[in-house]
Amino acid sequence: MFYVNQDPNGLGNNDTPTDNEAIGDDAEIDDSESNDSESNDAEIDDSESNDSESNDSEIDDSESNDSESNDSESNDSESYDSESYDAKSDNARRDDAEEDNAESNIDGNNNAAVQLKHSRRSKRSKRQKKSINGPSTCSEGLNESEESEGGNGTATRSRRKRKGPLIEDVVIDPGVHFICGLSDVNAIINETAELTCKLSSEDCEGAWFRDGKKISPDDNFSVIKDGAIHKLVIIRCEEEHTGKYRFEADHRKTEAMINVKDPPRIDPEDLGAFTEPVTVKVGHNAIFKLQFVGHEPIKIKWYKEGEELLDDNTTKIEKSASHSRLLLSRCQRKDTGEIKIKLKNEHGFIEAISQLIVLDKPTPPLGPAEVTESSAKCIEFRWRPPKDVGGSPVTNYIIERQQVGRNTWKKLGEIPGVVSYCDTDVDHGRKYCYRIRAVTAEGTSEVMETDEMQAGTLAFPGPPAPPKVVSASDDCINISWAAPNKTGGSRILGYILEKRKKGSNLWTVVNAMDEFIKEKKYAVKDVVVGMEYEFRVSAINLSGVGEYSNASDFVFARDPKMPPGKVIGLKVTETSYTHFVLTWTKPEDKPGEQDEAKGYFVEIRPADCIEWSRCNTTLIITTSFRVKGLKHMEMYWVKVIAFNDGGNGAAEELPNYVLAMPSPVRPKFTNHKMKSFMVVKAGNSVRITVHFEASPRPTITWVKDNVPVSKRVTVSNSDGSSQLLIPSSERSDSGIYSILVKNMVGQETFSTEVRVTDDPKPPGTVELDENVPGTVTVMWEPSPDEKRDDRLHYTVSKLDSTWTIVADRLFNNRFTVCNIMHGREYHFRVYAKNDMGISAPSESPTCRREKKKDKFMVYIPTFKDCDLRCAPTFIVPLKFHTAPKGYECYMSCAVKGNPPPRITWYRNHISLNTNTNYYISNTCGVCSMLILHVSPKDMGEYTISAENGMGRAECSTTLSVSE
């Protein structure tokens, strides 16, 4: 639905039409009729053309556009002129005639056409009544025609066509309107308030109203017109001035509210008197009072240093509707501070601030006293003023003195309020104490007592810092220095400066002995052109001349030099992961352009940084430099700067960056004694260490039988070595271990066969076969370890008169023994052997070959059995060991004894046999102990004890651990 704009000026609530204006009623009626007409037409169109939807949409669009065009024309031509009303009435008549003609062409049997006829006749009657009663705000500018086609009696609709010319648009002047309306104002009682608005015309007059009553200028109201701006000024606001104010001009109006408030207020004179500080002496009372006005009720609060005050023994607060009074009784020094009153009602609040000053005697001066000068004639010292002067400035200090060892104090008098004193009445070598009191108008403070001070000791000043050369020329050298750190307890009176030529041992005084140098600089003019000098300086105090400083650097007495040129042939001669070496040639010496270089500075810059950093703080005299502290595989830019007394020369920079890595080296192994085969007893550790050279740092891969090593294996890599460790080996760890060392230059590999085994188990049952005369075939069941150890073999021994080996390294399970004599008894033993050791024997049954001859009796003499038992003894003792921290340590020795002795290891007399951190073994009298990772806690004395029934033996050594 289309609505007529009732606010053509767009002013909203602040620009509303007056009661005499009437806008919008007629327009709303015409719009509603026009809309009803359009909706009825749409209903007829829908009922007439159910078969042609596309034609209906085109017709609806055209009708809608025509209707919107006429509505806009109607709004533009809105006017209160009577001629406009006649024109609109003529248009309405023409529309009615067209509608009658269209209705006569519609089939009478069509109900939709009949409904259209009745609705349009009712609309026409309404328009006629409206033309009689008053003007219309919109008109229909469309001529409609409808055609019907016979044949089957169906009604069809056709496009409406406009008949007659369009009515010209009449532009209506909207008149005066508001550019800026009134705004609500919050005013303070007895102060000025102002309302302001602005019209679109400067020639228009207006009127002001308050609560519907017109305002005339008088003593309270002032009406001001400044062009298009209109103002209403209330000179002195009162509570009755609160209300709604309106300004009207040319049938337009704008409204606003004025709210007059009455917050707490203080007279300026009373406020000025209240803000003056209140000063009282300690123990006296302080009173603060203030007058005020404002809308009641008013809340009153007093504060001291931000904390609210409440009535108590020392605080009394009086409150009334127009004033308040604060009484502080028996004030103390700590009560000094800010006093504030806060007044608040429903209209606002106000605050006033004053100060309370409580006067008291000062606190003692602050120590400790500092001796500024001590000599045989005087003692000068200083202290700090009191922390709290009590509100009054310090006028004097009272000084008393006591000689150490005496009980009496001597008053030296009063001095002005300075915090230093010089006592000239002292005796050489004596010690004194002083008492100091501060004096103000409120009294004298407690005493501050100093420590003991001694007069007359000779304390010479320390050496100043070495002199520095500021500048040099042919006839003058300017020198400066710093004061000594130790002044000897008295002030520095001056300095003595000496010079010495290079190559000479004689120092000469530059300044006259009776004229000390007061400042810490001097211009030496007694110099010879081209000579080289050095300088030293000493300080003088009341005790005398102090120690001389170290000598300055040598300096030539000549005019300033020209800076040197660029270094020549800068290059890198050596690189590694942490450093590289630079070499260069000194720059050329061109008189008048560039002088000889005195030294060099080297600067580097990482590739990812923009800041240069200097590698050396002191000058490099040589033409080479080792740059250290680099990051692994980092890129660096490098430059070298020559320097002399004339300053820095131009920098010479390498054209390419330097990579922190060694020169490429193909991997190669450096340990030529590496074992390609090793046997390890099960349970012991397996350790393979390989040393190599390679650059850049290679990748290292360990494999076992061409398969990556298991997680039980620990691999430790460093820059030049790699170690494989199996802490506790098993038989399954046997195999070929290979290491692959590879980098961008090449690769190298090395393999070691590791066999993990143990003492073999003895063979099974031994049987004898005597089928062939003179021979015996010994047969035995294999050892249980035969299948797991391919290097296991057997040894056969025969007992005739003694045990002798008849066969060794047998890899089968039988052996035929020859030369068996009849009539003798034979015993056989079979041993299993491998790379680790020999098993216990397996005994055979007795073998006896009987002779068929007569019995021959042989008398064998009786022999006494030989006693082979012996006490334990160490054949090979322990050796002294020194092991690096983190590495392994292997100790071994050899012991013999029968029966085999029991072996026990000790560290610092504590048994290690049950300690799992140590791997201990005893094989055929060879006793060994392995420490995998040596640490400082492993240091100490190690002892091995061997004990059997025949006796006991010990052997000791010491283990040292190096970092």
Secondary structure, DSSP 8 states (H G I E B T S, - for coil): -----S-TT--GGGSEE-TT---SHHHHHHHHHHHHHHHHHHHHHHHH-SS-HHHHHHHHHHHHHHHHHHHHHHHHT----HHHHHHHHHHHHHHHHHHHHHHHTS-TT-HHHHHHHHHHHHHHHHHHHHHHHS--S-------------SS-----------S-------------EEE----EEEETTS-EEEEEEES-SS---EEEETTEE---SSSEEEEEETTEEEEEESS--GGG-EEEEEEETTEEEEEEEEEE---B--HHHHHHHHS-EEEETTS-EEEEEE-B-SS--EEEEEETTEE---SSSEEEEE-SSEEEEEE-S--GGG-EEEEEEEEETTEEEEEEEEEEEE------EEEEEEEEE-SS-EEEEEE--S--TTS---EEEEEEEETT----EEEEEEES-SEEEE----TT-EEEEEEEEEETTEE---EE---EE-S-----------EEEEE-SS-EEEE----S--TTS---EEEEEEEETT----EESS-TTS-B-SSEEEE----TT-EEEEEEEEEETTEEEEE------EESS---------EEEEEEEE-SS-EEEEEE----BTTTB----EEEEEEEETT----EES-SS-B-SSEEEE----TT-EEEEEEEEEETTEEEEEEE-SS-EESS---EEEEE--TT--SEEEEETTS-EEEEEEEEEES--EEEEEETTEE--TT-EEEE-SSEEEEEESS--GGG-EEEEEEEE-SS-EEEEEEEEEEE--------EEEE--STT-EEEEE---TTTTT-TT-EEEEEEESSSEEEEEEEE-SSEEEE----TT-EEEEEEEEE-SS-B---EE---EE---SS----------------EEEEEEE----EEEETTS-EEEEEEEEEES--EEEEEETTEE-TT-TTEEEEEETTEEEEEESS--GGG-EEEEEEEEETTEEEEEEEEEEEE-
